[in-house]
Amino acid sequence: MGRTLHDMVVVITGASAGIGKALAEELHRYGAKLVLSARRTDRLEELNRALGGKHLCVQADVSKRADCEELIATSLAHFGRIDTLVCNAGFGLYIPVAETSPEDVRRLFETNVYGTTDCIHAAVPHMRLQEKRDEYRGQIMIVSSAAARRTPPYLGIYGATKAAQLMLAEAMRVELRDSKIAVTSVHPIMTKTEFGQVAESQSAVKMPSSRRAGSQSVEHVARRMVAAIERPVPEVWPSRPSRWALSLATLVPKTTDRLLRKLRQKVQRQNAGNDA
Ligand SMILES: NC(=O)c1ccc[n+]([C@@H]2O[C@H](COP(=O)([O-])OP(=O)(O)OC[C@H]3O[C@@H](n4cnc5c(N)ncnc54)[C@H](OP(=O)(O)O)[C@@H]3O)[C@@H](O)[C@H]2O)c1
C-alpha cells in the first residue's frame, strides 16, 4: 500500500520555478497540503493563488541557516507535521573548476549542500517524534542530479554539490530506516527550467544549445517525484538511459573522459574569444 497523498504535508524548497513549481502543481492535484518556499515570494503567492490559495508560502533563502530553521518551524506550527521535505532549491554555474572563485565555490555549497543539510537538521528530530502515517513517520527527498554520478566539464563545482547530496541521501537512507523515515534522491538531467538562464547570467561560459534545450519536461520529472512520494524508493532517475549510461561511465573513466573532451572542444569553439 502506498502513502495517501491527500492531506499529506509536503514542504518544497525552490517552489517558485522549474521542478519545484511543477511538483507543487502535481501534488496539489492529489490534495496534498503544501509549504511553498523560495526567495521570490511574489512568485510563490502567484502560484498559491493559481492553486486556490490554501497552501502556505514561506520566504526562505536556504543558504542561510536561520531561514532553514524558520521554514521548518513555521511549517510545523501551521500544519503540525511534515510528511515529506523536498530539498530542491539549487543553482549551477558554468565555469572550469580551477577558475571558479573561492567565493563562488562557497556560494554553490551554501545553497545546494548546506541548504539541504540545514533543512534536514531542523526537520528530522520532529519527524522522528511524529505518529506514523501509512507506515512512515516522514520522508526526505533530495533533488540532486544525474551529474552526481559523472560531472561534465564546466559543471565541476556544481557536480560536486550534487554528488555531496547523493552521499547524504545514501547514508541517511540507512541511518533513518529504523525511524521509518524514507530517504529518496532525485536525478534529473537536462530538464527545461530556468536553471540554464540562471547559470548563464552568472557565468562567462555559454553551454551548447543541446545542453540548454532540455530533453525532459518538468511535468515528467514532477510525476516521477510524486510516484516516489507515494511509494518511497531510494533513487528517482526520470531518464532511465541516463542512469545506465552514467553508471557505466563510472566503470570506464578513460573512455568517458574522451567523450567529454569532445563536449569541451565544442564549448571552446562556441565560446571562441571567451577564454573558455
Ligand atoms: N534543470 C535541470 O536540467 C536539472 C538537472 C539536474 C538537477 N537539477 C536540480 O533541480 C533543482 C531545481 O532546479 P530547476 O532546474 O527547477 O531550476 P530553476 O527553474 O532555476 O529553479 C530553481 C529554484 O530554486 C530556488 N532557489 C535558488 N537558490 C535559492 C536559495 N538560495 N534559497 C531558496 N531558494 C533558492 C529558486 O527560487 P528563488 O530564486 O525564488 O529563490 C527556484 O525556485 C536544483 O537543485 C537543480 O540543481 C536541475
The ligand as an SDF file (V2000), in Angstrom:
LIG
                    3D

 48 52  0  0  0  0  0  0  0  0999 V2000
   17.0040   21.6780  -14.8580 N   0  0  0  0  0  0  0  0  0  0  0  0
   17.8420   20.6610  -14.9020 C   0  0  0  0  0  0  0  0  0  0  0  0
   18.2370   20.2160  -16.0040 O   0  0  0  0  0  0  0  0  0  0  0  0
   18.3110   19.9930  -13.6430 C   0  0  0  0  0  0  0  0  0  0  0  0
   19.0580   18.8140  -13.7910 C   0  0  0  0  0  0  0  0  0  0  0  0
   19.5060   18.1860  -12.6310 C   0  0  0  0  0  0  0  0  0  0  0  0
   19.2130   18.7040  -11.3720 C   0  0  0  0  0  0  0  0  0  0  0  0
   18.5010   19.8580  -11.2740 N   0  0  0  0  0  0  0  0  0  0  0  0
   18.2470   20.3810   -9.9260 C   0  0  0  0  0  0  0  0  0  0  0  0
   16.8730   20.6530   -9.7620 O   0  0  0  0  0  0  0  0  0  0  0  0
   16.7000   21.6390   -8.7390 C   0  0  0  0  0  0  0  0  0  0  0  0
   15.7120   22.6840   -9.2150 C   0  0  0  0  0  0  0  0  0  0  0  0
   16.2840   23.3790  -10.3110 O   0  0  0  0  0  0  0  0  0  0  0  0
   15.4400   23.8310  -11.5910 P   0  0  0  0  0  0  0  0  0  0  0  0
   16.0310   23.1400  -12.7720 O   0  0  0  0  0  0  0  0  0  0  0  0
   13.9870   23.7190  -11.3270 O   0  0  0  0  0  0  0  0  0  0  0  0
   15.9200   25.3540  -11.7010 O   0  0  0  0  0  0  0  0  0  0  0  0
   15.1170   26.7450  -11.5970 P   0  0  0  0  0  0  0  0  0  0  0  0
   13.9770   26.7480  -12.5440 O   0  0  0  0  0  0  0  0  0  0  0  0
   16.1630   27.7900  -11.7360 O   0  0  0  0  0  0  0  0  0  0  0  0
   14.5470   26.7380  -10.1000 O   0  0  0  0  0  0  0  0  0  0  0  0
   15.4040   26.8430   -9.0140 C   0  0  0  0  0  0  0  0  0  0  0  0
   14.5910   27.0780   -7.7500 C   0  0  0  0  0  0  0  0  0  0  0  0
   15.4850   27.1310   -6.6420 O   0  0  0  0  0  0  0  0  0  0  0  0
   15.2420   28.3140   -5.9070 C   0  0  0  0  0  0  0  0  0  0  0  0
   16.4560   28.7830   -5.2710 N   0  0  0  0  0  0  0  0  0  0  0  0
   17.6790   29.0140   -5.8220 C   0  0  0  0  0  0  0  0  0  0  0  0
   18.5360   29.4710   -4.9000 N   0  0  0  0  0  0  0  0  0  0  0  0
   17.8380   29.5190   -3.7240 C   0  0  0  0  0  0  0  0  0  0  0  0
   18.1730   29.9070   -2.3860 C   0  0  0  0  0  0  0  0  0  0  0  0
   19.3950   30.3540   -2.0630 N   0  0  0  0  0  0  0  0  0  0  0  0
   17.2060   29.8230   -1.4460 N   0  0  0  0  0  0  0  0  0  0  0  0
   15.9740   29.3770   -1.7590 C   0  0  0  0  0  0  0  0  0  0  0  0
   15.5930   29.0180   -2.9900 N   0  0  0  0  0  0  0  0  0  0  0  0
   16.5230   29.0900   -3.9590 C   0  0  0  0  0  0  0  0  0  0  0  0
   14.6810   29.3040   -6.9270 C   0  0  0  0  0  0  0  0  0  0  0  0
   13.8140   30.2340   -6.2650 O   0  0  0  0  0  0  0  0  0  0  0  0
   14.1710   31.7620   -5.9120 P   0  0  0  0  0  0  0  0  0  0  0  0
   15.1130   32.2570   -6.9700 O   0  0  0  0  0  0  0  0  0  0  0  0
   12.8140   32.4270   -5.9400 O   0  0  0  0  0  0  0  0  0  0  0  0
   14.7470   31.7000   -4.5430 O   0  0  0  0  0  0  0  0  0  0  0  0
   13.8330   28.3860   -7.7960 C   0  0  0  0  0  0  0  0  0  0  0  0
   12.5600   28.2070   -7.2260 O   0  0  0  0  0  0  0  0  0  0  0  0
   18.1080   22.1940   -8.4390 C   0  0  0  0  0  0  0  0  0  0  0  0
   18.5810   21.6610   -7.2240 O   0  0  0  0  0  0  0  0  0  0  0  0
   18.9370   21.6890   -9.6170 C   0  0  0  0  0  0  0  0  0  0  0  0
   20.2920   21.5040   -9.2570 O   0  0  0  0  0  0  0  0  0  0  0  0
   18.0500   20.5040  -12.3770 C   0  0  0  0  0  0  0  0  0  0  0  0
  1  2  1  0
  2  3  2  0
  2  4  1  0
  4  5  1  0
  4 48  2  0
  5  6  2  0
  6  7  1  0
  7  8  2  0
  8  9  1  0
  8 48  1  0
  9 10  1  0
  9 46  1  0
 10 11  1  0
 11 12  1  0
 11 44  1  0
 12 13  1  0
 13 14  1  0
 14 15  2  0
 14 16  1  0
 14 17  1  0
 17 18  1  0
 18 19  2  0
 18 20  1  0
 18 21  1  0
 21 22  1  0
 22 23  1  0
 23 24  1  0
 23 42  1  0
 24 25  1  0
 25 26  1  0
 25 36  1  0
 26 27  1  0
 26 35  1  0
 27 28  2  0
 28 29  1  0
 29 30  1  0
 29 35  2  0
 30 31  1  0
 30 32  2  0
 32 33  1  0
 33 34  2  0
 34 35  1  0
 36 37  1  0
 36 42  1  0
 37 38  1  0
 38 39  2  0
 38 40  1  0
 38 41  1  0
 42 43  1  0
 44 45  1  0
 44 46  1  0
 46 47  1  0
M  CHG  2   8   1  16  -1
M  END
$$$$
